Amino acid sequence: MKSFLLNCSVFLLLVFAAGCGGDKTEPAAGGADKPKPKSMLAEEANPLEDKGIGPITSVEMGAALDQALAEKGRVIYERMCTACHKPTEKFIGPAQKGVLERRSPEWVMNMILNPEQMVKENPIAKKLFMEFNGSPMANQHLTQEEARAVLEYFRIL
Ligand code: HEC
């Protein structure tokens, strides 16, 4: 978690620094070039900053893995998810290995808990839905606790 946070803040700092640099130099050029609009920056944003849409706005990930929680998650995953997912291979849905390098923990939990709205309204989920030829991610009606356990399991894939 610490290194994840650190990466995020370094990323934010860089974005911020780049933005400020632009603001300082551009007016000197006669003000002809406007600073980049915010929306353009948002499009280039790191997908790891997208928290998705749903009940989860913030997830605490411990620096160390919670083994017991990951084990609970594995049991839930094997029961509820393997009809469509394999940990390391693309199946009906994407392979889950490495998902936390591609997505924020909040996004992953919202995709598990609120897939219907995610595939309609979240740009990353929409694109994924297209890539998977319109087969939808199923709402398995996990509780938030169960989804959190599955998230912990995703750390060890
Ligand atoms: C009926 C099939 C099906 C079931 C069951 C299912 N999924 Fe999915 N899942 C998908 C599909 C298909 C996608 C790709 C997105 C889309 O098409 O909506 C997906 C996408 C995802 C994603 C995003 C993956 C990424 O790489 O960004 C996560 C996370 C996920 N599923 C987790 C789960 C979990 C956890 C369970 C079990 C609780 C589960 N899924 C059960 C079909 C399923």
Residues whose N, C-alpha, C, O or C-beta is under 5 A from the ligand:
A	BS01	HEC	M80 C81 A83 C84 I92 G93 P94 A95 V99 V108 M111 I112 V119 A125 L128 F129 F132 S135 P136 M137 A138 Q140 V150
